[in-house]
Amino acid sequence: MEVKSFEFSLFGVNTYLVWDALSKEAAVIDPAMSDARECEAFSSFVTQHGLKLKYLLCTHLHIDHTFGIEYIESKYKIGLHASEADDFLGKQRAAQARMFRLRMPEPSPLTIDFPITEGEKFYLGKEYLEAIVTPGHSPGGVSFYCPGSSIVFTGDSLFKGSIGRTDLAGGNQSQLIRSVTSKLLSLPPQTIVYPGHGPKTTIAYEKDYNPYL
């Protein structure tokens, strides 16, 4: 599986393009492009590499991870996959924008077109991303694991040397730590972790050095 990382918006969100090199089938994870320049950077890469965008996946629906959802839905005619447990966050995007004092047009509520379930598989060519439900940072937190390539996209559940904040609506620190320790640290040690912010890491590194775990 091929991976391209973009860092978008003033929040420094990692938006990921994941694709199968042979079929060119692709998924976007957490589209966070917040202006025309960022949208163009994303779409130019898709076009230059001949990718066929098949899935729009969100690890959770905090506003910083959703800035580009309408753009992706409109340009590529695909619907949103996210956890129903975060539906309230999608509906409250305007309130989230006010909370962070964002100077932007009021964002519209989001509709989850395809609710994600534990163990659901999203095929890109012969490989797939498997949904691992990892609540705590938000009630509907989801990670996406590709066993064939030993990579996992953890959103804001697990970072290099840290874990997600739990002081936002629906956050629960003990639940997050349980999610990470039972569902993510149980993955093979060599698994590469692609987080929602900051640099990539590995499961082995987080087992040994993450002070929150």
GROMACS elastic network, one bead per residue, 0.5 to 0.9 nm:
[ bonds ]
;  ai    aj funct       b0    kb
    1    18     6  0.67535   500
    1    19     6  0.57686   500
    1    20     6  0.51545   500
    1    21     6  0.67342   500
    1   124     6  0.84519   500
    1   127     6  0.73882   500
    1   128     6  0.88901   500
    1   146     6  0.82030   500
    1   148     6  0.78686   500
    1   149     6  0.59573   500
    1   151     6  0.88358   500
    2    17     6  0.80856   500
    2    18     6  0.56105   500
    2    19     6  0.52297   500
    2    20     6  0.62159   500
    2    21     6  0.65432   500
    2   149     6  0.88422   500
    3    16     6  0.67674   500
    3    17     6  0.57261   500
    3    19     6  0.66741   500
    4    15     6  0.83814   500
    4    16     6  0.57225   500
    4    17     6  0.50986   500
    4    18     6  0.65626   500
    4    19     6  0.87794   500
    5    14     6  0.62309   500
    5    15     6  0.58489   500
    5    17     6  0.65222   500
    5    18     6  0.88204   500
    5   194     6  0.88760   500
    6    13     6  0.79215   500
    6    14     6  0.55709   500
    6    15     6  0.51063   500
    6    16     6  0.63014   500
    6    17     6  0.82053   500
    6    32     6  0.89938   500
    6    33     6  0.88989   500
    6    38     6  0.89689   500
    6    41     6  0.88105   500
    6    42     6  0.78518   500
    7    11     6  0.87983   500
    7    12     6  0.54314   500
    7    13     6  0.53685   500
    7    15     6  0.62234   500
    7    16     6  0.88159   500
    7    32     6  0.82463   500
    7    33     6  0.84594   500
    7   197     6  0.81885   500
    7   198     6  0.88994   500
    8    11     6  0.72379   500
    8    12     6  0.53481   500
    8    13     6  0.52725   500
    8    14     6  0.65344   500
    8    15     6  0.69360   500
    8    31     6  0.84765   500
    8    32     6  0.57106   500
    8    33     6  0.53038   500
    8    34     6  0.69719   500
    8    38     6  0.68349   500
    9    12     6  0.55561   500
    9    13     6  0.65668   500
    9    32     6  0.65662   500
    9    33     6  0.61298   500
    9    34     6  0.54787   500
    9    35     6  0.79827   500
    9    38     6  0.81713   500
    9    64     6  0.76868   500
    9    67     6  0.83348   500
   10    13     6  0.80271   500
   10    34     6  0.85320   500
   10    64     6  0.87115   500
   11    64     6  0.65070   500
   11    65     6  0.89705   500
   11   197     6  0.83872   500
   12    32     6  0.88427   500
   12    64     6  0.86882   500
   12   196     6  0.87110   500
   12   197     6  0.63424   500
   12   198     6  0.78285   500
   13    30     6  0.81524   500
   13    31     6  0.86364   500
   13    32     6  0.63776   500
   13    33     6  0.87161   500
   13    64     6  0.69689   500
   13    65     6  0.66891   500
   13   196     6  0.58429   500
   13   197     6  0.52053   500
   13   198     6  0.80246   500
   14    29     6  0.86724   500
   14    30     6  0.74724   500
   14    31     6  0.83451   500
   14    32     6  0.76328   500
   14    65     6  0.84855   500
   14   155     6  0.84890   500
   14   194     6  0.84281   500
   14   195     6  0.71823   500
   14   196     6  0.50686   500
   14   197     6  0.53846   500
   14   198     6  0.73956   500
   15    28     6  0.72423   500
   15    29     6  0.58904   500
   15    30     6  0.52626   500
   15    31     6  0.53268   500
   15    32     6  0.61049   500
   15    33     6  0.79715   500
   15    65     6  0.80547   500
   15   196     6  0.74484   500
   15   197     6  0.89752   500
   16    27     6  0.80883   500
   16    28     6  0.56808   500
   16    29     6  0.51050   500
   16    30     6  0.69262   500
   16    31     6  0.75916   500
   16   153     6  0.86355   500
   16   194     6  0.86122   500
   16   196     6  0.89913   500
   17    26     6  0.67840   500
   17    27     6  0.58424   500
   17    29     6  0.65328   500
   17    42     6  0.87866   500
   17    46     6  0.85683   500
   18    25     6  0.84585   500
   18    26     6  0.54470   500
   18    27     6  0.52869   500
   18    28     6  0.64396   500
   18    29     6  0.78809   500
   18   124     6  0.85308   500
   19    22     6  0.88075   500
   19    23     6  0.82643   500
   19    24     6  0.59292   500
   19    25     6  0.54994   500
   19    27     6  0.63786   500
   19    28     6  0.88536   500
   19    51     6  0.75159   500
   19    52     6  0.85983   500
   19    53     6  0.85905   500
   19   124     6  0.64231   500
   19   125     6  0.82637   500
   20    23     6  0.57167   500
   20    24     6  0.51445   500
   20    25     6  0.56364   500
   20    26     6  0.66097   500
   20    51     6  0.89391   500
   20   124     6  0.56632   500
   20   125     6  0.56752   500
   20   126     6  0.79215   500
   20   127     6  0.74366   500
   21    24     6  0.53770   500
   21    25     6  0.79447   500
   21   125     6  0.83729   500
   22    25     6  0.82050   500
   22   125     6  0.72539   500
   23    26     6  0.87648   500
   23    51     6  0.85173   500
   23    52     6  0.84934   500
   23   124     6  0.76064   500
   23   125     6  0.55305   500
   23   126     6  0.87130   500
   24    49     6  0.81593   500
   24    50     6  0.67861   500
   24    52     6  0.58615   500
   24    53     6  0.84192   500
   24   124     6  0.79227   500
   24   125     6  0.76275   500
   25    51     6  0.61111   500
   25    53     6  0.61526   500
   25    54     6  0.62321   500
   25    55     6  0.89138   500
   25   123     6  0.84788   500
   25   124     6  0.52097   500
   25   125     6  0.62699   500
   26    46     6  0.89832   500
   26    51     6  0.61966   500
   26    52     6  0.56589   500
   26    54     6  0.55578   500
   26    55     6  0.68593   500
   26   124     6  0.62542   500
   26   125     6  0.88190   500
   27    52     6  0.84250   500
   27    53     6  0.56914   500
   27    54     6  0.56707   500
   27    56     6  0.59562   500
   27    57     6  0.70748   500
   27   122     6  0.86731   500
   27   124     6  0.77583   500
   28    31     6  0.65356   500
   28    53     6  0.73589   500
   28    54     6  0.83200   500
   28    55     6  0.63546   500
   28    56     6  0.52183   500
   28    57     6  0.61224   500
   28    58     6  0.83660   500
   28    72     6  0.87610   500
   29    55     6  0.83508   500
   29    56     6  0.63145   500
   29    58     6  0.55575   500
   29    59     6  0.72478   500
   29    65     6  0.89431   500
   29   144     6  0.89644   500
   29   153     6  0.82459   500
   29   155     6  0.88147   500
   30    56     6  0.78221   500
   30    57     6  0.63274   500
   30    59     6  0.65268   500
   30    60     6  0.79759   500
   30    61     6  0.87067   500
   30    64     6  0.88186   500
   30    65     6  0.51466   500
   30    66     6  0.63979   500
   30    67     6  0.87398   500
   30    68     6  0.81176   500
   30    69     6  0.80664   500
   30   155     6  0.79478   500
   30   196     6  0.79749   500
   31    34     6  0.89981   500
   31    56     6  0.80377   500
   31    57     6  0.83436   500
   31    58     6  0.77714   500
   31    65     6  0.62074   500
   31    66     6  0.59492   500
   31    67     6  0.66518   500
   31    69     6  0.58875   500
   31    71     6  0.88083   500
   31    72     6  0.76066   500
   32    38     6  0.87000   500
   32    63     6  0.87058   500
   32    64     6  0.62931   500
   32    65     6  0.50274   500
   32    66     6  0.54547   500
   32    69     6  0.74541   500
   33    36     6  0.80321   500
   33    37     6  0.83846   500
   33    38     6  0.51452   500
   33    39     6  0.56492   500
   33    42     6  0.80420   500
   33    65     6  0.87297   500
   33    66     6  0.82989   500
   33    67     6  0.58461   500
   33    69     6  0.84616   500
   33    71     6  0.85707   500
   34    37     6  0.83492   500
   34    38     6  0.64907   500
   34    39     6  0.73963   500
   34    64     6  0.89056   500
   34    67     6  0.54742   500
   34    68     6  0.61689   500
   35    38     6  0.54953   500
   35    39     6  0.63169   500
   35    40     6  0.87337   500
   35    67     6  0.88100   500
   35    68     6  0.84956   500
   36    39     6  0.50425   500
   36    40     6  0.60840   500
   36    41     6  0.86211   500
   37    40     6  0.51615   500
   37    41     6  0.62630   500
   37    42     6  0.87835   500
   38    41     6  0.50466   500
   38    42     6  0.63214   500
   38    43     6  0.87039   500
   39    42     6  0.52448   500
   39    43     6  0.62075   500
   39    44     6  0.84876   500
   39    68     6  0.76337   500
   39    71     6  0.76210   500
   39    72     6  0.88209   500
   40    43     6  0.51332   500
   40    44     6  0.57914   500
   40    45     6  0.84452   500
   41    44     6  0.53146   500
   41    45     6  0.63910   500
   41    46     6  0.88610   500
   42    45     6  0.54054   500
   42    46     6  0.64824   500
   42    47     6  0.88789   500
   43    47     6  0.61278   500
   43    48     6  0.84896   500
   44    47     6  0.51248   500
   44    48     6  0.59456   500
   44    49     6  0.85268   500
   45    48     6  0.51369   500
   45    49     6  0.61683   500
   45    50     6  0.84506   500
   45    51     6  0.84927   500
   46    49     6  0.54980   500
   46    50     6  0.60730   500
   46    51     6  0.52159   500
   46    52     6  0.77404   500
   46    53     6  0.80522   500
   47    50     6  0.50609   500
   47    51     6  0.64506   500
   47    52     6  0.88395   500
   48    51     6  0.79787   500
   52    76     6  0.88979   500
   53    56     6  0.79736   500
   53    76     6  0.68540   500
   53    78     6  0.80727   500
   54    76     6  0.85165   500
   54    78     6  0.70606   500
   54   124     6  0.80475   500
   55    78     6  0.67239   500
   55    79     6  0.75302   500
   55    80     6  0.77430   500
   55    81     6  0.75593   500
   55   122     6  0.77686   500
   56    69     6  0.80481   500
   56    72     6  0.76365   500
   56    73     6  0.80046   500
   56    78     6  0.67287   500
   56    79     6  0.64279   500
   56    80     6  0.53250   500
   56    81     6  0.59928   500
   56    82     6  0.87207   500
   57    60     6  0.89930   500
   57    79     6  0.89269   500
   57    80     6  0.63281   500
   57    82     6  0.62993   500
   57   144     6  0.89178   500
   58    61     6  0.68723   500
   58    65     6  0.74919   500
   58    66     6  0.78432   500
   58    80     6  0.75568   500
   58    81     6  0.63448   500
   58    82     6  0.53230   500
   58    83     6  0.81839   500
   58   141     6  0.87157   500
   58   142     6  0.76507   500
   58   143     6  0.88555   500
   58   155     6  0.82356   500
   59    65     6  0.81971   500
   59    82     6  0.68509   500
   59    83     6  0.80893   500
   59   140     6  0.78997   500
   59   141     6  0.56158   500
   59   143     6  0.59343   500
   59   144     6  0.77867   500
   59   153     6  0.80907   500
   59   154     6  0.71257   500
   59   155     6  0.52701   500
   59   156     6  0.78426   500
   59   157     6  0.89631   500
   59   196     6  0.84565   500
   60    63     6  0.89840   500
   60    65     6  0.72558   500
   60    66     6  0.85436   500
   60    82     6  0.67836   500
   60    83     6  0.72549   500
   60    86     6  0.65908   500
   60    89     6  0.86735   500
   60   137     6  0.86306   500
   60   138     6  0.68222   500
   60   139     6  0.84137   500
   60   140     6  0.60059   500
   60   141     6  0.50178   500
   60   142     6  0.65414   500
   60   155     6  0.72258   500
   60   156     6  0.81272   500
   61    64     6  0.80385   500
   61    65     6  0.63286   500
   61    66     6  0.63058   500
   61    82     6  0.77884   500
   61    83     6  0.86340   500
   61    86     6  0.60352   500
   61    87     6  0.76920   500
   61    88     6  0.87716   500
   61    89     6  0.57786   500
   61    90     6  0.57304   500
   61    93     6  0.85521   500
   61   110     6  0.89261   500
   61   138     6  0.81027   500
   61   140     6  0.79756   500
   61   141     6  0.83264   500
   62    65     6  0.58092   500
   62    66     6  0.68590   500
   62    86     6  0.85105   500
   62    89     6  0.64285   500
   62    90     6  0.75340   500
   62    93     6  0.77601   500
   62    96     6  0.76899   500
   62   138     6  0.80179   500
   63    66     6  0.51709   500
   63    67     6  0.65074   500
   63    89     6  0.79464   500
   63    90     6  0.77999   500
   63    92     6  0.88955   500
   63    93     6  0.59575   500
   63    94     6  0.87023   500
   63    96     6  0.64119   500
   63    97     6  0.70712   500
   64    67     6  0.60347   500
   65    68     6  0.79019   500
   65    69     6  0.86049   500
   65   155     6  0.87904   500
   65   196     6  0.82265   500
   66    69     6  0.54195   500
   66    70     6  0.83990   500
   66    90     6  0.85098   500
   66    93     6  0.88713   500
   66   110     6  0.88829   500
   67    70     6  0.76339   500
   67    71     6  0.84733   500
   67   107     6  0.84698   500
   68    71     6  0.52843   500
   68    72     6  0.63205   500
   68    73     6  0.87047   500
   69    72     6  0.52300   500
   69    73     6  0.61001   500
   69    74     6  0.85411   500
   69    80     6  0.77152   500
   69   110     6  0.85682   500
   70    73     6  0.50862   500
   70    74     6  0.59991   500
   70    75     6  0.84576   500
   70   110     6  0.86767   500
   71    74     6  0.52544   500
   71    75     6  0.59737   500
   71    76     6  0.82026   500
   72    75     6  0.53328   500
   72    76     6  0.56283   500
   72    77     6  0.73395   500
   72    78     6  0.73038   500
   72    79     6  0.86274   500
   73    76     6  0.56613   500
   73    77     6  0.50556   500
   73    78     6  0.51188   500
   73    79     6  0.59419   500
   73    80     6  0.75741   500
   74    77     6  0.54535   500
   74    78     6  0.76882   500
   75    78     6  0.83961   500
   79   111     6  0.88651   500
   79   112     6  0.76529   500
   79   113     6  0.55132   500
   79   114     6  0.71344   500
   80   110     6  0.87847   500
   80   111     6  0.74452   500
   80   112     6  0.54190   500
   80   113     6  0.51711   500
   80   114     6  0.61029   500
   80   115     6  0.83029   500
   81   112     6  0.62363   500
   81   113     6  0.62622   500
   81   115     6  0.57657   500
   81   116     6  0.60383   500
   82    85     6  0.85963   500
   82    86     6  0.75463   500
   82    87     6  0.82248   500
   82   112     6  0.61612   500
   82   113     6  0.80662   500
   82   114     6  0.66890   500
   82   115     6  0.53788   500
   82   116     6  0.53224   500
   82   117     6  0.88288   500
   82   140     6  0.77793   500
   82   141     6  0.86703   500
   82   142     6  0.78849   500
   83    86     6  0.56877   500
   83    87     6  0.70850   500
   83   112     6  0.78106   500
   83   114     6  0.83260   500
   83   115     6  0.52273   500
   83   117     6  0.72155   500
   83   133     6  0.85238   500
   83   139     6  0.85919   500
   83   140     6  0.50638   500
   83   141     6  0.71718   500
   83   142     6  0.72095   500
   84    88     6  0.82688   500
   84   112     6  0.72280   500
   84   114     6  0.87913   500
   84   115     6  0.55792   500
   84   116     6  0.72429   500
   84   117     6  0.89552   500
   84   140     6  0.66662   500
   85    88     6  0.73668   500
   85    89     6  0.86803   500
   85   138     6  0.83897   500
   85   139     6  0.55440   500
   85   141     6  0.82023   500
   86    89     6  0.53042   500
   86    90     6  0.66235   500
   86    91     6  0.88959   500
   86   138     6  0.70588   500
   86   139     6  0.60197   500
   86   141     6  0.76454   500
   86   170     6  0.88809   500
   87    90     6  0.51201   500
   87    91     6  0.62961   500
   87    92     6  0.86747   500
   87   110     6  0.78704   500
   87   111     6  0.76091   500
   87   112     6  0.70040   500
   87   140     6  0.81279   500
   88    91     6  0.50353   500
   88    92     6  0.61335   500
   88    93     6  0.88387   500
   89    93     6  0.62819   500
   89    96     6  0.80181   500
   89   109     6  0.86847   500
   89   110     6  0.84869   500
   89   138     6  0.89172   500
   89   169     6  0.83116   500
   90    93     6  0.55750   500
   90   108     6  0.87257   500
   90   109     6  0.56886   500
   90   111     6  0.70216   500
   90   112     6  0.80919   500
   91    94     6  0.80561   500
   91    95     6  0.89321   500
   91   108     6  0.78725   500
   91   110     6  0.56215   500
   91   111     6  0.75838   500
   92    95     6  0.52525   500
   92    96     6  0.62760   500
   92    97     6  0.87566   500
   92   108     6  0.86017   500
   92   109     6  0.63858   500
   92   110     6  0.84136   500
   93    97     6  0.61823   500
   93    98     6  0.86951   500
   93   106     6  0.82719   500
   93   107     6  0.60817   500
   93   108     6  0.68300   500
   93   109     6  0.59568   500
   93   110     6  0.77076   500
   94    97     6  0.50734   500
   94    98     6  0.63522   500
   94    99     6  0.86745   500
   94   106     6  0.56165   500
   94   107     6  0.53411   500
   94   108     6  0.68791   500
   94   109     6  0.74235   500
   95    98     6  0.51073   500
   95    99     6  0.61612   500
   95   100     6  0.87716   500
   95   106     6  0.89602   500
   96    99     6  0.50118   500
   96   100     6  0.63793   500
   96   101     6  0.84886   500
   96   102     6  0.87732   500
   97   100     6  0.53109   500
   97   101     6  0.60000   500
   97   102     6  0.52855   500
   97   103     6  0.80985   500
   97   104     6  0.80323   500
   97   106     6  0.75366   500
   97   107     6  0.76757   500
   98   102     6  0.61831   500
   98   103     6  0.85234   500
   98   106     6  0.87368   500
   99   102     6  0.78181   500
  102   105     6  0.89028   500
  103   106     6  0.88209   500
  104   107     6  0.78884   500
  107   110     6  0.88681   500
  112   115     6  0.62714   500
  116   119     6  0.87910   500
  116   120     6  0.68382   500
  116   131     6  0.73476   500
  116   133     6  0.87810   500
  116   142     6  0.83590   500
  117   120     6  0.55455   500
  117   131     6  0.69746   500
  117   132     6  0.83146   500
  117   133     6  0.76423   500
  118   130     6  0.81804   500
  118   131     6  0.56199   500
  118   132     6  0.56146   500
  118   133     6  0.56301   500
  118   142     6  0.85710   500
  119   130     6  0.56315   500
  119   131     6  0.50316   500
  119   132     6  0.60693   500
  119   133     6  0.81031   500
  120   129     6  0.82006   500
  120   130     6  0.55909   500
  120   131     6  0.52686   500
  120   132     6  0.81425   500
  121   128     6  0.59838   500
  121   129     6  0.55737   500
  121   131     6  0.64529   500
  122   127     6  0.84363   500
  122   128     6  0.51617   500
  122   129     6  0.50617   500
  122   130     6  0.64034   500
  122   131     6  0.81643   500
  123   126     6  0.66758   500
  123   127     6  0.57991   500
  123   129     6  0.64841   500
  123   130     6  0.87275   500
  124   127     6  0.55098   500
  124   128     6  0.55422   500
  124   129     6  0.78471   500
  125   128     6  0.75788   500
  127   146     6  0.73314   500
  127   147     6  0.82371   500
  127   148     6  0.62576   500
  127   149     6  0.82440   500
  128   145     6  0.81224   500
  128   146     6  0.58646   500
  128   147     6  0.78346   500
  128   148     6  0.76465   500
  129   144     6  0.55488   500
  129   145     6  0.51829   500
  129   147     6  0.77443   500
  129   148     6  0.89991   500
  129   152     6  0.84286   500
  130   143     6  0.80904   500
  130   144     6  0.53449   500
  130   145     6  0.50173   500
  130   146     6  0.62861   500
  130   147     6  0.81798   500
  131   142     6  0.63842   500
  131   143     6  0.58509   500
  131   145     6  0.65612   500
  132   141     6  0.87317   500
  132   142     6  0.56204   500
  132   143     6  0.50278   500
  132   144     6  0.60484   500
  132   145     6  0.71141   500
  132   183     6  0.73231   500
  132   184     6  0.84587   500
  133   140     6  0.74165   500
  133   141     6  0.61712   500
  133   143     6  0.63021   500
  133   144     6  0.87188   500
  133   179     6  0.78560   500
  133   183     6  0.82181   500
  134   137     6  0.83697   500
  134   138     6  0.87399   500
  134   139     6  0.83913   500
  134   140     6  0.74354   500
  134   141     6  0.50057   500
  134   142     6  0.50535   500
  134   143     6  0.63459   500
  134   154     6  0.84180   500
  134   157     6  0.70860   500
  134   175     6  0.85876   500
  134   176     6  0.70210   500
  134   178     6  0.85870   500
  134   180     6  0.69080   500
  134   183     6  0.72834   500
  134   184     6  0.83513   500
  135   138     6  0.56968   500
  135   140     6  0.54721   500
  135   142     6  0.68646   500
  135   157     6  0.78215   500
  135   171     6  0.82261   500
  135   172     6  0.81118   500
  135   175     6  0.66516   500
  135   176     6  0.58698   500
  135   178     6  0.89216   500
  135   179     6  0.63961   500
  135   180     6  0.89397   500
  136   139     6  0.58076   500
  136   140     6  0.79634   500
  136   141     6  0.68377   500
  136   157     6  0.73854   500
  136   164     6  0.82079   500
  136   165     6  0.87716   500
  136   166     6  0.67768   500
  136   170     6  0.76623   500
  136   171     6  0.52793   500
  136   173     6  0.59741   500
  136   174     6  0.74049   500
  136   177     6  0.75069   500
  136   178     6  0.84276   500
  136   179     6  0.71985   500
  137   140     6  0.83549   500
  137   141     6  0.66278   500
  137   156     6  0.66436   500
  137   157     6  0.59583   500
  137   163     6  0.84260   500
  137   164     6  0.55439   500
  137   165     6  0.59898   500
  137   166     6  0.50626   500
  137   167     6  0.82711   500
  137   168     6  0.78483   500
  137   170     6  0.76456   500
  137   172     6  0.64890   500
  137   173     6  0.72881   500
  137   175     6  0.84286   500
  137   176     6  0.60892   500
  138   141     6  0.54077   500
  138   156     6  0.88040   500
  138   157     6  0.86869   500
  138   166     6  0.74020   500
  138   168     6  0.77017   500
  138   169     6  0.72719   500
  138   170     6  0.55062   500
  138   172     6  0.75292   500
  138   176     6  0.85540   500
  139   169     6  0.86845   500
  139   170     6  0.56368   500
  139   171     6  0.66038   500
  139   172     6  0.80821   500
  141   154     6  0.86761   500
  141   155     6  0.77409   500
  141   156     6  0.80926   500
  141   157     6  0.73332   500
  142   153     6  0.87911   500
  142   154     6  0.71944   500
  142   155     6  0.74387   500
  142   157     6  0.83962   500
  143   152     6  0.68548   500
  143   153     6  0.54760   500
  143   155     6  0.65018   500
  143   157     6  0.80198   500
  143   184     6  0.85696   500
  144   151     6  0.84205   500
  144   152     6  0.54988   500
  144   153     6  0.50610   500
  144   154     6  0.66991   500
  144   155     6  0.87889   500
  145   149     6  0.89240   500
  145   150     6  0.75785   500
  145   151     6  0.59760   500
  145   153     6  0.64244   500
  145   154     6  0.84693   500
  146   149     6  0.57104   500
  146   150     6  0.57909   500
  146   151     6  0.53604   500
  146   152     6  0.61133   500
  146   153     6  0.86838   500
  147   151     6  0.67744   500
  147   152     6  0.82877   500
  147   191     6  0.84346   500
  148   151     6  0.81587   500
  149   191     6  0.82676   500
  149   192     6  0.89040   500
  150   187     6  0.88222   500
  150   188     6  0.77123   500
  150   190     6  0.70290   500
  150   192     6  0.62973   500
  150   193     6  0.89013   500
  151   190     6  0.86295   500
  151   191     6  0.51575   500
  151   193     6  0.60069   500
  151   194     6  0.73436   500
  151   202     6  0.87492   500
  152   184     6  0.85648   500
  152   191     6  0.68900   500
  152   192     6  0.62519   500
  152   193     6  0.51004   500
  152   194     6  0.60490   500
  152   195     6  0.83291   500
  153   192     6  0.85904   500
  153   193     6  0.60418   500
  153   195     6  0.58107   500
  153   196     6  0.76477   500
  154   157     6  0.56579   500
  154   158     6  0.58220   500
  154   159     6  0.78272   500
  154   184     6  0.85011   500
  154   193     6  0.68447   500
  154   194     6  0.62389   500
  154   195     6  0.50082   500
  154   196     6  0.65862   500
  155   158     6  0.70231   500
  155   159     6  0.82954   500
  155   164     6  0.86683   500
  155   194     6  0.77269   500
  155   195     6  0.50798   500
  155   197     6  0.76225   500
  156   159     6  0.69085   500
  156   163     6  0.70010   500
  156   165     6  0.79377   500
  156   195     6  0.64095   500
  156   196     6  0.51339   500
  156   197     6  0.71570   500
  157   162     6  0.88306   500
  157   163     6  0.55790   500
  157   165     6  0.83817   500
  157   176     6  0.69238   500
  157   177     6  0.87026   500
  157   179     6  0.82657   500
  157   180     6  0.70210   500
  157   195     6  0.77808   500
  157   196     6  0.81482   500
  158   161     6  0.81729   500
  158   162     6  0.63298   500
  158   164     6  0.62300   500
  158   180     6  0.69645   500
  158   184     6  0.85076   500
  158   193     6  0.81762   500
  158   194     6  0.88206   500
  158   195     6  0.63392   500
  158   196     6  0.82234   500
  158   206     6  0.87541   500
  159   163     6  0.53992   500
  159   164     6  0.72747   500
  159   193     6  0.79909   500
  159   194     6  0.80733   500
  159   195     6  0.54513   500
  159   196     6  0.75262   500
  159   197     6  0.71338   500
  159   198     6  0.71246   500
  159   199     6  0.78522   500
  159   200     6  0.77137   500
  159   201     6  0.76382   500
  159   206     6  0.85054   500
  159   210     6  0.88650   500
  160   163     6  0.79558   500
  160   193     6  0.82659   500
  160   195     6  0.77403   500
  160   198     6  0.73614   500
  160   199     6  0.66668   500
  160   200     6  0.66131   500
  160   201     6  0.55436   500
  160   202     6  0.80886   500
  160   205     6  0.82290   500
  160   206     6  0.68632   500
  160   210     6  0.73741   500
  161   201     6  0.86041   500
  161   205     6  0.83655   500
  161   206     6  0.63552   500
  161   209     6  0.65921   500
  161   211     6  0.66698   500
  161   212     6  0.77449   500
  162   206     6  0.84012   500
  162   210     6  0.60269   500
  162   211     6  0.70769   500
  162   212     6  0.62437   500
  162   213     6  0.84459   500
  163   176     6  0.81396   500
  163   177     6  0.81075   500
  163   180     6  0.84969   500
  163   210     6  0.85041   500
  163   212     6  0.68956   500
  163   213     6  0.85835   500
  164   173     6  0.86035   500
  164   176     6  0.79531   500
  165   168     6  0.74029   500
  165   171     6  0.76035   500
  165   172     6  0.88209   500
  165   173     6  0.77893   500
  166   169     6  0.80201   500
  166   170     6  0.77707   500
  166   172     6  0.54254   500
  166   173     6  0.55488   500
  166   176     6  0.80278   500
  167   170     6  0.80574   500
  167   171     6  0.57772   500
  167   172     6  0.76790   500
  167   173     6  0.84302   500
  168   171     6  0.55150   500
  168   172     6  0.88668   500
  171   175     6  0.83991   500
  171   176     6  0.81075   500
  172   175     6  0.53469   500
  172   176     6  0.61624   500
  172   177     6  0.88040   500
  173   176     6  0.50180   500
  173   177     6  0.62175   500
  173   178     6  0.86053   500
  174   177     6  0.52059   500
  174   178     6  0.62336   500
  174   179     6  0.86328   500
  175   178     6  0.50979   500
  175   179     6  0.61453   500
  175   180     6  0.86903   500
  176   179     6  0.50014   500
  176   180     6  0.61850   500
  176   181     6  0.85486   500
  177   180     6  0.51734   500
  177   181     6  0.59869   500
  177   182     6  0.83110   500
  177   212     6  0.79983   500
  177   213     6  0.69638   500
  178   181     6  0.52721   500
  178   182     6  0.57579   500
  178   183     6  0.78916   500
  179   182     6  0.55129   500
  179   183     6  0.55319   500
  179   184     6  0.70940   500
  180   183     6  0.55530   500
  180   185     6  0.61921   500
  180   186     6  0.86263   500
  180   213     6  0.82890   500
  181   184     6  0.59381   500
  181   185     6  0.50363   500
  181   186     6  0.69785   500
  181   207     6  0.87459   500
  181   213     6  0.71990   500
  182   185     6  0.62870   500
  182   186     6  0.60248   500
  183   186     6  0.56328   500
  183   187     6  0.71606   500
  184   187     6  0.55192   500
  184   188     6  0.89712   500
  184   203     6  0.75048   500
  185   188     6  0.78273   500
  185   189     6  0.77663   500
  185   203     6  0.59413   500
  185   204     6  0.79934   500
  185   206     6  0.77943   500
  185   207     6  0.66508   500
  186   189     6  0.80588   500
  186   203     6  0.83752   500
  187   190     6  0.84025   500
  187   191     6  0.68147   500
  187   203     6  0.70735   500
  188   191     6  0.55888   500
  188   203     6  0.71074   500
  188   204     6  0.79854   500
  189   192     6  0.84384   500
  189   202     6  0.69245   500
  189   205     6  0.80364   500
  189   207     6  0.83479   500
  190   202     6  0.62079   500
  190   203     6  0.63655   500
  190   204     6  0.62792   500
  190   205     6  0.89616   500
  191   201     6  0.86237   500
  191   202     6  0.55793   500
  191   203     6  0.56621   500
  191   204     6  0.77248   500
  192   200     6  0.69980   500
  192   201     6  0.58763   500
  192   203     6  0.66452   500
  192   204     6  0.89751   500
  193   199     6  0.89117   500
  193   200     6  0.54958   500
  193   201     6  0.50459   500
  193   202     6  0.51241   500
  193   203     6  0.66521   500
  194   197     6  0.84711   500
  194   198     6  0.86463   500
  194   199     6  0.74208   500
  194   201     6  0.68948   500
  194   202     6  0.85028   500
  195   198     6  0.67131   500
  195   199     6  0.72074   500
  195   200     6  0.62936   500
  195   201     6  0.81902   500
  197   200     6  0.87742   500
  201   204     6  0.85500   500
  201   205     6  0.67781   500
  201   206     6  0.75080   500
  202   205     6  0.52538   500
  202   206     6  0.64363   500
  202   207     6  0.87223   500
  203   206     6  0.52112   500
  203   207     6  0.61622   500
  203   208     6  0.87268   500
  204   207     6  0.51987   500
  204   208     6  0.64018   500
  204   209     6  0.86472   500
  205   208     6  0.52665   500
  205   209     6  0.58729   500
  205   210     6  0.74514   500
  206   209     6  0.52396   500
  206   211     6  0.85040   500
  206   213     6  0.79757   500
  207   210     6  0.63336   500
  207   213     6  0.73709   500
  208   211     6  0.86710   500
  208   213     6  0.89756   500
  209   212     6  0.89067   500
  209   213     6  0.83929   500
  210   213     6  0.56964   500
